[in-house]
Amino acid sequence: MTLKDFFKSKTFKYNALAVVVITIFVIVLLMLALRIYTGHGDSVEIPDLKGKTSQEAKALLDDLDLRFQIRDSVYTQETAPGTVLDQYPKPGMKVKENHTIFVTFCAISQEMIPMPQLTDISYRQAINLIESSGLIAGNVEYKPSEFPNLVLEQKEKGKPVQVGEMIPKGTVIDLVLGTDSNGETSEVPTLFGRSLAEAKLTLGEAFLNIGTITYDESVLYEIQKTKAMIFKQSPDPTEVFEVMHGTSIDIWLTIDPGKLQAKPDTIKIENSFF
């Protein structure tokens, strides 16, 4: 039998067909084995845990082969004590099995802390002390003083707060800061690319206030706000050079890298000084 006749024979055709079938079978078998081993394609929809106790939340996640970890505990009157206040990732998202869900619980009771002494120190020192004490920095008022940039008073909802007074953790503390005289102005600082915390410090040292804080559509979760950067401000330093002490600066924040690229007009102005 010639080679040509062999390729035309039924034996060759059957053998070739058998090789193709076996090859396909082996490929399918390997893909199935890989799928089982890696869990590829197996995803679970995250349930809504808000309002559930820790036992209820853990039981629900265990049934879905998801893990459970407490991230924080925050007191609020809007949610039942001891129940889930927030979660990450958010409900409805698809994740792999064994994924960890981080939850924030509503504390059973509001933690009380002593009011620290913020007077007679610089604004920057006061802000650092406020944040390290578990309090929140609020607005800044300005009064003429021979001690500029020194904290003169500490207030909560417009009323003075005495050092050592027990107040709820997370209380917003407003400061009264000394300034040279009435009618003083400050240059509008460029806040582009800075975090909210950095902006507060920069504005405070310039005798200015944080105004409206807006997060764009890229910031979906509370945890992302700490990573957000400023991409827009009003007044814009390229349009308004100076403002009165105490002026509020509105800011917009994002985590979208495209919006955080240096603006041509800002670069042009900075380069003009060299």
Secondary structure, 3 states (H helix, E strand, C coil): CCHHHHHHCHHHHHHHHHHHHHHHHHHHHHHHHHHHHHCCCCEEECCCCCCCEHHHHHHHHHHCCCEEEEEEEECCCCCCCCEEEEEECCCCCEEECCCEEEEEEECCCCCEEECCCCCCCEHHHHHHHHHHCCCEEEEEEEEECCCCCEEEEEEECCEECCCCCEEECCCEEEEEEEECCCCCEEECCCCCCCCHHHHHHHHHHCCCEEEEEEECCCCCCHHHHHHCEEEEEECCCCCCCEEECCCEEEEEEECCHHHHCCCHHHHHHHHCCC
